[in-house]
């Protein structure tokens, strides 16, 4: 009890120092944001949700990372070599990178990072005892922990079972953050709240459900183009108000520097139907929009051996295509989302990825005449004889499902909407118990393979929730995974994407966008397609 009181006193002091410093003193610049979902852990081995990924990105580094254009660039590794058979990657580590100070180190001083730390961190991910949610990264791609080797202090080697071109994208994920063994060993399960990395900010305090404080890492290894050490900020303060309304009020009052996404309850107050700031807000806040690697879609179960499919008209491609043509994506995005997002009239691969090309992949746009023709060809003229089709969705997407159902009814397709909890929908789709369902796919890393794996016949559910199985698609996928030339690989991706659109196992709805409201005094705060929270070059200039 005494320890808890002492901690709370210290924590309160830190919050007071940081809050006052950022608001009343020109010497301290602290970035404030709110996390409505809370943060469950600071252990990168469990960096599954956006909330955790954001804070882990501040505390840790990976061998490689993505830049603003979603290209893979050096981070802890300043260069790497690839063997002729493209199975062995040798990474050369940047010198002079130190872990944050921690009691687990001699005299509490952070020690130099080595290749042995990388080998340990990756081995820890695949260790069943860790039970990391990121273990899938290396599934069927490495033999065992012996695939991770430190050749010396500054050279790390990764050996793959077979060539896999997107491997660098996987290594850029926060799961692959490098951690020190001594700290993990010292704290055990409590490492979740005693993080220690090499990142631009270091952990200071965390009162769960209240707030978290990160402070500038004065020894961070990166510098800007002028030679100034990063980061510019002195700290980060994260609050955990679970109400979006409260979050918006705090933003209005200047207590938060930005908010991510706009809650539907007040989107009409801020945005026009065309997605622009209303006049009342112009000049007061900045609306920041950027392509987000997320495709919202409706999925059909395609396993013809499943009784749900055998007895359903959705087994017919013409019916699935009719649904794709039967509603207006553009009108849906404008009226329901105030133009937040891009109508998905190309493929499943979203806008924002380098391989996206709407001229190469033709999807579906609103064409009720074509929808009726397809129904007629399937034996259901004007929908006659077509049974009611049940669509499973979750509460926050019920309005969208209702819009789609109303428009489909006009072409003769009757849809019954069943709203169920997200956990139940995930369970039913994983068990192939959902015939027609709403879903979304957010990229784990910036490569179209991440989206096409959703349709690879050899994959279970997840990610292949539709159980799509096309040998021609699988053959192209296998070739793409060993194709090093980006242009050639992108053409293969586009062929596969077109194949999926033609077979219609899904109904792409829209490609999402990152929408942020930011105060004008926040500078150097750039979004990217992964919606990472990038604060290294952010600064406050009121």
C-alpha positions in Angstrom: 0.0 0.0 0.0 2.8 2.4 0.9 4.6 1.7 -2.4 1.3 2.5 -4.3 0.9 5.8 -2.4 4.5 6.7 -3.2 4.1 5.9 -6.8 0.9 7.9 -7.1 2.5 10.9 -5.5 5.4 10.7 -7.9 3.1 10.1 -10.8 1.0 13.1 -9.9 4.1 15.2 -9.6 5.2 14.2 -13.0 1.8 15.0 -14.6 1.7 18.4 -12.8 5.3 19.1 -14.1 4.5 18.1 -17.6 1.1 19.7 -17.8 2.3 23.0 -16.4 5.5 22.9 -18.4 3.7 22.5 -21.7 1.0 25.1 -21.0 2.8 27.9 -19.2 6.5 27.5 -19.9 8.3 28.0 -23.2 10.9 25.5 -22.1 8.8 22.4 -22.2 7.0 21.0 -25.2 4.8 18.0 -24.5 2.4 16.4 -26.9 -1.0 15.5 -25.5 -3.4 12.9 -26.9 -6.2 10.7 -25.6 -6.6 7.0 -26.1 -10.3 6.0 -25.6 -9.6 2.3 -25.8 -6.9 2.3 -23.1 -3.6 0.6 -23.4 -3.2 -3.0 -22.2 0.5 -3.5 -22.4 3.8 -1.8 -23.4 5.4 -5.2 -24.4 5.9 -5.1 -28.1 5.4 -8.9 -28.4 1.7 -8.0 -27.9 1.5 -4.9 -30.1 -1.7 -6.0 -31.7 -4.0 -3.0 -31.4 -3.4 0.6 -32.7 -3.4 1.9 -29.2 -0.5 -0.3 -28.2 1.3 0.1 -31.5 1.3 3.9 -31.2 3.0 3.9 -27.8 5.4 1.0 -28.6 6.5 3.0 -31.6 7.6 5.8 -29.3 9.6 3.5 -27.0 11.2 1.0 -29.3 12.9 0.6 -32.7 12.9 -2.1 -35.3 15.6 -3.2 -37.7 13.9 -1.5 -40.6 10.9 0.9 -40.7 8.6 2.6 -43.2 8.9 6.2 -44.3 6.1 8.6 -45.2 5.8 7.0 -48.6 5.6 3.5 -47.0 9.0 2.5 -48.4 11.2 0.3 -46.3 14.2 2.3 -44.9 16.9 1.7 -42.4 16.4 2.0 -38.6 18.5 0.0 -36.2 20.1 -1.7 -39.2 21.8 0.9 -41.5 22.1 -1.6 -44.3 21.5 -5.3 -45.2 22.6 -7.9 -47.7 20.5 -10.6 -49.3 22.0 -14.0 -50.4 21.8 -15.2 -54.0 19.1 -17.7 -53.1 17.3 -14.9 -51.3 16.8 -16.9 -48.1 19.5 -15.3 -45.9 19.3 -11.6 -44.8 22.3 -10.2 -43.1 21.7 -6.9 -41.2 24.5 -4.5 -40.2 23.5 -2.6 -37.1 24.0 1.1 -36.5 26.7 1.8 -34.0 26.1 3.8 -30.8 22.5 2.8 -30.1 21.8 2.5 -26.4 18.8 1.1 -24.4 17.1 3.4 -22.0 18.4 3.5 -18.4 16.9 0.7 -16.3 17.6 -0.9 -12.9 18.3 -4.2 -14.7 21.5 -2.8 -16.1 24.7 -2.3 -14.1 24.5 1.0 -12.2 21.1 1.5 -13.9 22.7 2.9 -17.1 21.3 1.8 -20.5 23.8 -0.4 -22.3 24.8 -0.7 -26.0 22.4 -2.6 -28.3 23.9 -5.6 -30.0 22.9 -8.2 -32.6 22.3 -10.7 -29.7 19.4 -8.5 -28.6 17.8 -8.8 -32.0 18.2 -12.6 -32.0 16.8 -12.7 -28.5 13.8 -10.5 -29.4 12.8 -12.5 -32.5 13.3 -15.8 -30.7 11.1 -14.5 -27.9 8.3 -13.8 -30.4 8.1 -17.4 -31.6 8.6 -18.9 -28.1 5.3 -20.6 -27.1 6.0 -19.5 -23.5 5.7 -15.9 -24.6 2.4 -16.5 -26.4 3.0 -13.5 -28.5 0.1 -12.4 -30.8 2.8 -11.7 -33.4 4.2 -15.2 -33.6 2.4 -15.6 -37.0 5.0 -13.3 -38.5 7.5 -16.1 -38.7 5.1 -19.1 -39.1 6.3 -21.3 -41.9 8.9 -18.8 -42.7 11.7 -19.9 -40.4 12.7 -23.3 -39.1 13.2 -22.4 -35.4 15.0 -19.9 -33.2 18.3 -21.0 -34.8 17.2 -19.1 -37.8 18.0 -16.0 -35.8 21.8 -15.6 -35.4 24.1 -12.9 -34.1 27.3 -13.3 -36.1 29.0 -10.7 -33.9 27.9 -7.7 -31.9 26.9 -5.7 -34.9 25.8 -8.3 -37.4 22.5 -10.1 -37.3 21.4 -12.9 -39.7 17.9 -14.1 -40.5 17.5 -17.4 -42.5 14.2 -18.1 -44.2 12.8 -21.5 -45.2 12.1 -20.2 -48.7 12.3 -16.8 -50.4 9.6 -14.3 -49.2 9.9 -10.9 -50.8 7.7 -9.0 -48.2 9.9 -10.1 -45.3 11.3 -6.6 -44.7 7.7 -5.3 -44.4 7.1 -7.9 -41.6 10.3 -6.9 -39.8 9.1 -3.2 -39.8 6.1 -4.2 -37.6 6.2 -3.2 -33.9 6.1 -6.9 -32.9 9.7 -6.9 -34.1 10.9 -4.2 -31.8 14.2 -5.0 -30.1 14.1 -5.6 -26.3 16.9 -6.3 -23.8 16.9 -9.8 -22.2 18.0 -8.5 -18.8 14.9 -6.2 -18.4 12.5 -8.9 -19.6 14.0 -11.4 -17.2 14.0 -9.0 -14.3 10.3 -8.0 -14.6 8.8 -11.1 -16.1 5.1 -10.6 -16.7 5.5 -7.1 -15.3 7.6 -6.1 -18.3 4.3 -5.0 -19.8 4.5 -2.0 -17.4 8.3 -1.7 -17.2 9.3 -1.2 -20.9 12.8 -0.6 -22.0 13.7 0.1 -25.6 15.9 2.4 -27.7 13.2 4.6 -29.0 12.9 8.4 -29.1 10.9 8.5 -25.8 11.4 6.6 -22.6 8.8 5.4 -20.1 8.3 7.6 -17.0 4.9 6.8 -15.4 1.6 5.0 -15.9 -1.5 5.2 -13.8 -3.7 2.7 -15.6 -7.0 4.2 -16.6 -5.8 7.7 -15.9 -2.7 8.7 -17.8 0.7 7.7 -19.1 3.9 9.9 -19.3 6.8 9.4 -21.7 9.9 11.6 -21.6 12.4 12.5 -24.3 15.3 10.1 -24.7 18.2 12.5 -24.5 20.5 9.8 -26.0 18.4 8.9 -29.0 20.6 8.0 -32.0 18.7 9.9 -34.8 19.4 13.4 -36.0 17.6 15.7 -38.4 19.1 17.1 -41.6 20.7 20.0 -39.7 22.4 17.6 -37.2 20.0 18.4 -34.4 19.2 15.3 -32.2 15.7 13.9 -32.4 13.0 14.0 -31.0 12.1 17.7 -30.7 9.4 17.2 -28.1 10.2 17.0 -24.4 7.6 14.4 -23.7 4.2 12.8 -24.4 1.2 12.7 -22.2 -1.6 10.1 -22.9 -4.9 10.3 -21.1 -7.5 7.5 -21.2 -11.0 9.1 -21.3 -13.2 6.5 -22.8 -15.8 9.0 -24.1 -15.3 10.4 -27.6 -17.5 13.4 -26.5 -15.1 14.1 -23.6 -12.1 13.7 -25.9 -13.6 16.2 -28.4 -14.4 18.7 -25.7 -10.8 18.5 -24.4 -9.5 19.0 -27.9 -11.7 22.1 -28.3 -10.3 23.5 -25.0 -6.7 22.9 -26.2 -6.0 20.2 -23.7 -5.3 17.7 -26.5 -3.1 18.5 -29.5 -5.0 16.3 -31.9 -7.8 13.7 -32.2 -7.7 10.7 -34.4 -10.8 10.1 -36.5 -14.1 11.9 -36.1 -16.9 10.2 -34.1 -20.1 9.8 -36.0 -22.0 11.7 -33.3 -20.4 15.0 -34.2 -19.1 14.5 -37.7 -21.9 16.7 -39.2 -20.9 19.5 -36.8 -17.3 19.5 -38.2 -17.5 18.3 -41.8 -19.6 19.0 -44.9 -21.0 16.1 -46.9 -18.0 16.6 -49.2 -15.6 16.0 -46.3 -14.4 19.6 -45.9 -14.3 21.6 -42.7 -17.4 23.7 -42.0 -16.8 27.5 -42.0 -17.1 27.7 -38.2 -13.9 25.6 -37.9 -11.9 27.0 -40.7 -8.7 28.7 -39.4 -9.2 27.3 -35.9 -8.2 23.7 -36.5 -6.5 21.7 -39.3 -8.2 18.8 -41.0 -5.6 16.3 -42.1 -6.6 13.5 -44.5 -4.5 10.6 -45.8 -5.1 7.3 -47.5 -5.3 4.5 -44.9 -4.5 0.9 -45.7 -7.9 -0.4 -44.7 -10.5 -1.9 -47.0 -14.0 -2.3 -45.7 -16.0 -5.0 -47.4 -18.8 -7.6 -47.4 -17.7 -11.2 -47.6 -19.4 -14.3 -48.9 -18.5 -17.8 -47.7 -17.2 -19.7 -50.7 -16.7 -23.2 -49.4 -19.0 -25.3 -51.6 -18.7 -28.3 -49.3 -20.3 -26.2 -46.5 -24.1 -26.8 -46.2 -24.6 -23.0 -45.7 -23.2 -22.5 -49.2 -24.7 -25.5 -50.9 -28.3 -24.4 -50.2 -27.7 -20.7 -50.8 -28.1 -18.6 -54.0 -24.9 -16.8 -53.0 -23.0 -19.8 -54.3 -23.8 -18.4 -57.8 -21.3 -15.9 -59.1 -24.0 -13.9 -60.9 -25.8 -13.2 -57.7 -22.7 -12.1 -55.9 -21.8 -9.8 -58.8 -25.4 -8.4 -58.8 -24.9 -7.4 -55.2 -21.7 -5.7 -56.1 -23.5 -3.7 -58.8 -26.6 -3.1 -56.8 -25.8 -0.1 -54.5 -24.1 3.3 -54.8 -20.8 3.3 -53.0 -20.3 7.0 -53.7 -23.6 8.1 -52.3 -23.0 5.8 -49.3 -19.6 7.4 -48.5 -20.9 11.0 -48.9 -24.1 10.7 -46.9 -23.1 8.3 -44.2 -19.4 9.2 -43.7 -19.2 12.8 -44.9 -16.8 11.7 -47.7 -14.4 10.0 -45.3 -13.0 7.3 -47.5 -12.8 6.5 -51.2 -15.5 4.4 -52.8 -14.0 0.9 -53.5 -14.6 0.7 -57.3 -11.4 -1.0 -58.1 -10.1 -4.1 -56.3 -9.6 -5.4 -52.7 -6.1 -3.8 -52.6 -6.7 -0.3 -51.2 -5.6 3.1 -52.5 -2.4 4.2 -50.9 -0.3 1.1 -51.8 2.2 1.5 -54.6 0.6 -1.4 -56.5 -2.8 0.2 -56.5 -3.9 1.0 -60.0 -7.6 1.7 -60.7 -6.9 1.5 -64.4 -5.4 -2.0 -64.2 -8.0 -3.5 -61.8 -11.7 -3.0 -62.6 -14.2 -3.6 -59.8 -17.8 -2.6 -59.4 -19.7 0.7 -59.6 -23.4 1.4 -59.2 -25.2 -0.2 -62.1 -28.7 -1.3 -61.2 -29.5 -2.3 -64.8 -26.5 -4.7 -64.8 -27.5 -6.0 -61.4 -31.0 -6.9 -62.7 -29.5 -8.6 -65.8 -27.2 -10.8 -63.6 -30.2 -11.8 -61.5 -32.1 -12.7 -64.6 -29.2 -14.8 -65.9 -29.1 -16.6 -62.5 -32.7 -17.6 -62.7 -34.2 -14.8 -60.5 -35.8 -12.2 -62.8 -36.5 -9.1 -60.7 -35.6 -11.1 -57.7 -38.4 -13.6 -58.1 -37.7 -16.9 -56.3 -34.7 -15.3 -54.6 -34.8 -16.0 -50.8 -34.1 -13.3 -48.2 -30.3 -13.1 -47.7 -29.0 -12.5 -44.1 -26.2 -10.0 -43.6 -24.2 -10.2 -40.4 -22.7 -7.0 -39.1 -21.8 -5.2 -35.9 -23.6 -2.2 -34.3 -21.4 0.6 -35.5 -22.0 -0.5 -39.1 -25.7 -1.0 -38.9 -26.5 2.3 -40.8 -24.2 1.3 -43.6 -25.8 -2.2 -43.8 -29.3 -0.6 -43.8 -28.3 1.7 -46.7 -27.0 -1.2 -48.8 -30.1 -3.3 -48.0 -32.5 -0.6 -49.1 -30.7 -0.1 -52.4 -30.4 -3.8 -53.1 -34.1 -4.2 -52.5 -34.7 -1.8 -55.4 -33.1 -4.3 -57.8 -34.9 -7.3 -56.4 -32.4 -8.5 -53.7 -34.0 -8.6 -50.2 -31.4 -8.5 -47.3 -32.1 -9.1 -43.7 -29.7 -7.4 -41.4 -28.6 -9.1 -38.2 -26.6 -7.0 -35.8 -24.4 -9.1 -33.5 -21.4 -8.3 -31.1 -18.0 -8.1 -32.8 -16.6 -11.0 -30.8 -19.4 -13.2 -32.1 -19.0 -12.1 -35.7 -15.2 -12.9 -35.5 -16.0 -16.3 -34.0 -18.5 -17.1 -36.7 -16.3 -16.0 -39.6 -13.4 -17.9 -38.2 -15.5 -21.1 -38.0 -17.0 -20.6 -41.4 -20.5 -20.2 -39.8 -21.2 -16.8 -41.5 -22.5 -16.9 -45.0 -22.7 -13.2 -45.7 -20.8 -10.8 -43.4 -19.3 -7.3 -43.0 -15.6 -7.1 -42.5 -12.5 -4.9 -42.8 -8.9 -5.6 -43.5 -6.2 -3.3 -42.1 -2.7 -3.8 -43.4 -0.2 -5.2 -41.0 2.6 -3.9 -43.2 2.7 -1.9 -46.5 2.6 -4.6 -49.1 -0.3 -5.8 -51.2 0.5 -9.4 -50.2 -1.1 -8.6 -46.9 -4.4 -8.2 -48.8 -4.0 -11.0 -51.3 -3.2 -13.5 -48.5 -6.9 -13.1 -47.5 -7.7 -15.2 -50.7 -4.8 -17.7 -50.7 -6.3 -21.2 -50.7 -3.7 -22.6 -48.3 -4.6 -20.0 -45.6 -7.1 -20.8 -42.8 -9.6 -18.3 -41.5 -8.2 -15.9 -40.5 -7.1 -14.5 -42.9 -9.2 -16.4 -45.5 -12.6 -15.8 -44.0 -14.4 -16.4 -47.3 -12.6 -19.8 -47.9 -11.9 -18.7 -51.4 -9.9 -21.3 -53.3 -8.6 -20.7 -56.8 -5.6 -22.7 -58.0 -4.7 -20.1 -60.6 -4.8 -17.4 -58.0 -2.6 -19.5 -55.7 0.0 -20.1 -58.5 0.3 -16.4 -59.2 0.6 -15.7 -55.5 3.5 -18.2 -55.1 5.3 -16.6 -58.1 4.8 -13.1 -56.6 6.3 -14.1 -53.3 9.6 -14.9 -55.0 9.5 -12.0 -57.5 12.0 -9.4 -56.4 11.4 -6.8 -59.1 8.7 -4.5 -57.8 7.1 -3.6 -61.1 6.7 -7.3 -62.1 5.4 -8.2 -58.7 2.9 -5.4 -58.8 1.6 -6.7 -62.1 1.1 -10.1 -60.6 -0.7 -8.5 -57.6 -3.1 -6.7 -60.1 -3.8 -9.9 -62.0 -4.7 -11.6 -58.7 -6.8 -8.7 -57.6 -8.7 -8.7 -60.9 -9.2 -12.5 -60.5 -10.8 -11.9 -57.1 -13.1 -9.1 -58.5 -14.2 -11.4 -61.3 -15.1 -14.3 -58.9 -16.7 -11.9 -56.4 -16.0 -13.6 -53.1 -16.2 -10.1 -51.6 -18.0 -6.8 -52.1 -15.4 -4.0 -51.5 -17.1 -1.0 -49.9 -14.5 1.7 -49.5 -10.9 2.4 -49.0 -10.5 4.1 -45.7 -8.7 7.4 -44.9 -6.8 8.6 -41.8 -8.7 11.7 -40.7 -7.2 13.8 -37.9 -8.1 17.1 -36.3 -5.0 19.0 -35.3 -4.3 22.4 -33.7 -2.5 24.9 -35.9 0.4 25.1 -33.4 1.4 21.5 -34.0 4.1 21.2 -36.6 5.8 18.3 -38.3 3.0 15.9 -37.5 2.5 13.8 -40.6 0.1 10.9 -41.1 0.9 7.8 -43.2 -1.0 4.9 -44.8 -0.5 2.8 -41.7 -1.8 5.5 -39.4 1.3 5.3 -37.2 1.7 8.0 -34.5 5.0 9.6 -35.7 6.3 12.1 -33.2 10.1 12.2 -33.8 9.9 15.4 -35.9 6.8 16.9 -34.3 7.1 20.1 -32.4 4.8 22.6 -30.6 5.0 26.2 -31.8 2.2 28.2 -30.1 
